[in-house]
Amino acid sequence: MFEYLATLLVFTIPLVVYGFTQKQFRQVLIKVGIIATPIGVVWDYLAVHYLKLWSFNPDTLLGVWLLGLPLEEWLFCLLVSMAVSTLALIVALIGYRLSLLEVKESECS
């Protein structure tokens, strides 16, 4: 009954929680959530109700619907955008740190 929600939480919550533990990521993640969630919800609503691109199996949902979409889909728009942003920020931070190492090595040569 809760397959969609359980899968969503297992794959996104660890990244989102990690992102919020990093002080330099917090503001970005909040802004991403504020911007991406409404965009994702509008897209999903159009895709489900007008374009008929997909539907939701009620057997895998909690049964809570908001503005024509299940609660899990709202959470998907919020949590996936934040999880992907966390990964992007981690990659950018690693790249930045590697570039600093390269600069230090070139100064030592």
trRosetta pair geometry for C-beta under 8 A, 3 or more apart (Angstrom, degrees):
i j d omega theta_ij theta_ji phi_ij phi_ji
1 59 6.8 -95 -107 176 56 56
1 60 7.1 178 -159 -127 22 26
1 61 7.8 -59 -179 62 63 27
1 62 7.7 83 151 -98 92 40
2 5 4.8 -56 -173 51 85 112
2 6 5.1 89 123 -30 94 102
2 60 7.6 62 -172 -173 3 55
2 62 6.6 41 -109 -76 82 76
3 6 5.8 -59 -140 39 25 109
3 7 6.1 23 164 -16 65 109
3 60 4.3 -58 50 -146 107 101
4 7 6.1 -59 -148 38 25 108
4 8 6.2 25 155 -19 62 111
4 56 7.8 -5 -69 -153 164 102
4 60 4.7 97 -24 140 98 107
4 61 5.9 -2 31 -87 136 63
4 70 7.6 51 95 109 155 146
4 72 4.6 55 119 177 120 162
5 8 5.7 -57 -147 38 29 114
5 9 6.2 23 160 -15 66 110
5 61 7.7 103 -29 -137 100 46
5 62 6.2 53 -38 -42 142 105
5 71 7.9 12 -90 96 116 100
5 72 5.0 -112 -74 -103 77 111
5 75 7.3 52 -125 62 80 153
6 9 6.0 -59 -146 39 27 106
6 10 6.2 28 158 -22 64 109
7 10 5.9 -55 -144 34 28 111
7 11 6.5 4 166 0 63 113
8 11 6.7 -79 -153 46 21 95
8 12 5.9 -18 170 11 64 123
8 72 6.2 171 -8 -163 154 94
8 75 6.0 92 142 111 150 115
8 76 5.8 -96 -125 -86 132 78
8 79 6.3 100 169 72 101 144
8 80 7.8 -77 -148 -53 93 94
9 12 6.5 -74 -128 50 22 90
9 13 5.0 18 -171 -24 68 123
9 79 7.7 -65 -97 -168 48 169
10 13 7.2 -18 -90 26 10 105
11 14 7.9 -69 -169 27 18 100
11 83 7.4 55 132 -159 75 168
12 15 6.1 -72 -161 45 43 104
12 16 5.7 32 154 -18 81 115
12 79 3.9 78 144 153 153 114
12 80 5.9 -86 -101 -77 133 51
12 82 7.3 83 -176 71 109 94
12 83 4.3 -108 -139 -51 79 142
13 16 5.7 -60 -137 43 31 108
13 17 5.8 31 165 -19 69 108
13 79 7.1 -30 -65 -153 57 131
14 17 6.0 -57 -143 38 25 108
14 18 6.3 25 157 -18 62 109
15 18 5.7 -55 -146 38 30 112
15 19 6.2 35 154 -23 64 106
15 82 7.5 153 110 118 98 79
15 83 4.0 83 83 -140 135 84
15 86 4.6 161 168 73 95 144
15 87 6.4 -26 -150 -46 137 85
16 19 5.6 -51 -149 34 31 115
16 20 6.5 24 156 -13 64 106
16 29 7.2 131 -147 -159 75 138
16 79 5.8 -71 -51 -146 147 81
16 82 4.7 51 -112 116 101 124
16 83 5.5 -59 -51 -73 83 75
16 86 6.5 -148 -88 -30 37 144
17 20 6.0 -59 -149 40 31 106
17 21 6.5 32 151 -23 64 105
18 21 5.7 -57 -152 31 33 112
18 22 6.9 26 153 -16 65 104
18 86 6.2 104 82 -174 97 141
19 22 6.0 -62 -157 34 34 107
19 25 4.6 -121 -168 133 76 143
19 26 7.5 144 143 -82 78 46
19 29 5.0 121 139 -73 129 145
19 82 6.4 -164 60 169 158 93
19 83 7.7 -148 -18 -107 136 37
19 85 7.1 68 -131 95 153 90
19 86 3.5 -102 -71 -102 122 116
19 89 6.9 98 -127 50 101 139
20 25 7.1 -108 -76 93 25 107
20 26 5.8 70 -136 -104 59 85
20 29 6.4 -104 -74 72 75 159
22 25 4.1 53 87 10 110 116
22 26 7.2 -170 87 -36 59 75
22 89 7.6 166 93 124 148 135
23 26 6.1 -37 -156 -4 35 116
24 89 7.9 172 109 -178 94 127
24 93 7.9 120 91 -94 137 127
25 28 5.6 -71 -164 46 52 111
25 29 5.7 45 148 -23 87 111
25 85 7.9 139 -166 129 103 98
25 86 6.4 53 -171 -117 146 74
25 89 5.1 113 -113 133 107 165
26 29 5.9 -63 -148 37 28 107
26 30 6.4 25 159 -18 66 106
27 30 5.8 -54 -148 35 31 111
27 31 6.4 27 156 -15 65 108
28 31 5.9 -61 -151 40 30 108
28 32 6.1 32 153 -22 67 108
28 85 6.2 -170 136 167 107 127
28 89 6.4 142 84 -80 155 136
29 32 5.5 -49 -142 35 32 114
29 33 6.4 35 157 -20 63 104
29 82 5.0 58 -155 -141 98 98
29 85 5.9 161 -100 97 69 134
29 86 6.8 27 -91 -66 118 86
30 33 5.8 -56 -152 35 29 111
30 34 6.4 26 153 -17 64 108
31 34 5.7 -55 -146 38 33 111
31 35 6.1 17 160 -7 68 112
32 35 6.2 -66 -143 46 26 100
32 36 5.3 6 171 -5 69 123
32 81 5.2 -173 156 142 105 106
32 82 5.8 145 95 -91 125 61
32 85 4.6 -75 -90 -54 172 162
33 36 6.4 -55 -115 45 19 98
33 37 5.7 22 -179 -25 59 116
33 78 5.3 36 -141 -150 94 85
33 81 6.6 154 -91 87 49 119
33 82 5.7 12 -69 -66 95 111
34 37 7.0 -47 -132 26 11 107
34 38 7.9 -2 167 -1 46 105
35 38 7.3 -77 -170 38 26 96
35 39 6.6 11 154 -8 64 119
36 39 5.7 -68 -148 45 35 111
36 40 5.7 33 160 -21 73 113
36 77 6.4 -177 133 170 86 82
36 78 7.3 139 91 -109 101 37
36 81 3.6 145 118 -139 160 165
36 82 7.9 -166 55 -43 142 63
37 40 5.9 -58 -142 39 26 109
37 41 6.1 24 161 -19 64 109
37 74 7.1 40 -161 -167 106 72
37 77 4.8 108 -131 122 57 112
37 78 4.7 17 -93 -80 114 78
37 81 7.0 -127 -56 27 62 145
38 41 5.7 -55 -141 38 31 110
38 42 6.3 30 160 -18 66 105
39 42 6.1 -57 -149 36 27 108
39 43 6.3 26 154 -16 63 109
39 77 7.8 174 71 -164 63 121
40 43 5.7 -56 -147 39 31 111
40 44 6.1 29 157 -18 67 108
40 76 7.4 -148 155 102 140 83
40 77 3.1 168 95 -134 140 113
40 78 7.9 -146 54 -41 143 44
40 81 6.8 -132 -37 -44 141 126
41 44 5.7 -54 -143 39 30 110
41 45 6.2 34 156 -23 64 106
41 67 7.4 51 172 85 124 130
41 69 6.4 -148 -149 28 86 159
41 73 7.4 114 -114 127 72 99
41 74 6.2 22 -95 -110 115 73
41 77 5.4 -79 -50 -19 72 173
42 45 5.7 -53 -147 34 29 113
42 46 6.5 26 156 -14 63 106
43 46 6.0 -61 -152 39 29 107
43 47 6.0 24 155 -17 67 113
44 47 5.6 -58 -140 41 30 110
44 48 5.9 20 163 -14 67 112
44 69 5.7 64 115 -112 124 142
44 73 5.5 160 169 173 160 128
44 77 6.9 -108 -15 -64 135 121
45 48 6.2 -62 -142 41 23 103
45 49 5.8 -14 175 13 64 118
45 67 7.0 -45 -96 131 134 100
45 68 5.6 78 -130 89 100 126
45 69 6.0 -90 -80 -47 79 116
46 49 6.8 -70 -124 52 18 86
46 50 5.1 -35 -161 37 61 120
46 51 6.1 48 144 -5 75 106
47 50 7.6 -18 -57 53 9 79
47 51 5.0 -40 -134 54 43 122
47 53 4.4 -48 -175 34 92 125
47 54 6.6 13 140 28 108 87
48 51 7.7 36 3 54 15 80
48 52 7.4 38 -175 -105 28 33
48 53 7.1 -73 -75 47 38 79
48 54 6.3 -51 -99 73 76 68
48 55 6.5 111 -147 -102 92 50
48 56 7.5 -1 -132 -19 135 94
48 68 7.3 165 88 146 128 105
48 69 6.9 138 29 -98 157 88
49 52 7.7 -28 159 -68 8 61
49 68 6.1 -12 -57 172 137 141
52 55 7.7 -6 -156 -55 69 95
56 60 7.6 -128 179 64 80 99
56 61 5.9 47 158 -52 121 138
56 70 5.4 176 -179 -11 169 130
56 72 8.0 146 -143 62 135 118
56 73 7.2 -92 -82 -47 138 123
57 60 4.8 55 86 14 105 107
57 61 7.1 166 89 -17 56 95
58 61 5.5 -67 -143 37 42 113
58 63 7.1 57 -163 -95 92 75
61 64 7.9 -144 159 33 100 57
61 70 4.7 -89 -145 -141 136 151
61 71 7.8 133 -170 40 99 81
61 72 5.9 -128 -128 5 86 130
62 70 7.1 139 42 -173 82 107
62 71 5.8 -30 50 47 129 124
62 72 6.7 150 4 -40 100 100
63 70 7.9 -24 -75 -132 7 103
64 70 6.8 94 76 -160 58 68
64 71 4.1 22 88 -25 108 127
65 68 6.8 9 174 -120 112 7
65 69 6.6 158 -155 78 78 23
65 70 5.6 -52 -99 -95 70 48
65 71 7.2 -111 -85 -30 23 71
66 69 6.3 -30 68 65 70 76
66 70 8.0 65 21 -176 73 12
66 71 6.2 82 -4 -85 107 66
66 74 6.0 12 54 -45 129 144
69 73 4.4 -98 171 74 112 136
69 74 6.2 130 105 -48 118 82
70 73 5.1 101 62 0 75 99
70 74 7.6 -138 103 -1 46 84
71 74 5.6 -53 -156 34 40 113
71 75 6.4 37 149 -15 70 106
72 75 5.6 -56 -149 40 34 112
72 76 6.2 45 148 -29 66 101
73 76 5.2 -41 -146 28 36 119
73 77 6.7 39 154 -19 63 98
74 77 6.0 -53 -156 32 32 110
74 78 6.6 22 151 -10 64 109
75 78 5.7 -61 -147 44 35 108
75 79 5.4 13 166 -5 75 117
76 79 6.5 -61 -125 47 20 95
76 80 5.5 11 180 -10 63 119
77 80 6.9 -46 -119 39 13 101
77 81 6.5 10 168 -14 50 116
78 81 6.5 -77 -162 37 18 106
78 82 6.5 6 157 -10 61 114
79 82 5.7 -59 -146 41 33 108
79 83 6.0 33 157 -21 69 108
80 83 5.6 -52 -140 38 32 111
80 84 6.1 30 160 -16 66 106
81 84 6.1 -55 -144 39 27 107
81 85 6.2 29 154 -19 62 110
82 85 5.6 -55 -145 39 31 113
82 86 6.4 37 154 -24 64 102
83 86 5.7 -49 -151 30 31 113
83 87 6.7 31 151 -16 62 102
84 87 5.7 -52 -152 36 35 112
84 88 6.4 36 150 -19 66 105
85 88 5.5 -53 -146 38 34 113
85 89 6.2 34 154 -19 67 105
86 89 5.7 -56 -147 38 30 110
86 90 6.4 33 153 -21 65 105
87 90 5.7 -53 -148 34 32 113
87 91 6.4 30 155 -16 65 105
88 91 5.8 -55 -148 38 31 110
88 92 6.2 31 153 -18 65 108
89 92 5.6 -53 -144 39 32 112
89 93 6.1 34 156 -21 65 107
90 93 5.8 -56 -147 37 28 111
90 94 6.4 29 154 -18 64 105
91 94 5.8 -53 -148 36 30 111
91 95 6.3 31 153 -18 64 107
92 95 5.6 -56 -149 38 31 113
92 96 6.3 33 153 -21 65 105
93 96 5.6 -51 -146 35 32 113
93 97 6.4 29 155 -16 64 105
94 97 5.9 -57 -148 38 30 108
94 98 6.3 31 154 -19 65 107
95 98 5.7 -55 -146 37 30 111
95 99 6.4 30 155 -20 64 105
96 99 5.8 -55 -150 34 30 110
96 100 6.6 32 151 -20 63 103
97 100 5.6 -50 -151 32 36 114
97 101 6.7 39 150 -20 64 102
98 101 5.5 -51 -153 33 36 114
98 102 6.6 38 150 -20 66 102
99 102 5.5 -49 -149 34 37 114
99 103 6.5 40 151 -21 65 101
100 103 5.7 -51 -150 33 34 112
100 104 6.5 33 153 -17 65 105
101 104 5.7 -55 -148 37 32 110
101 105 6.3 32 154 -19 66 106
102 105 5.7 -53 -146 36 32 111
102 106 6.3 28 156 -17 65 107
103 106 5.9 -58 -148 38 29 107
103 107 6.4 29 153 -20 64 107
104 107 5.7 -55 -148 35 32 112
104 108 6.5 30 154 -20 64 106
105 108 5.8 -57 -150 35 32 110
105 109 6.7 37 153 -29 64 104
106 109 5.7 -47 -149 23 36 115
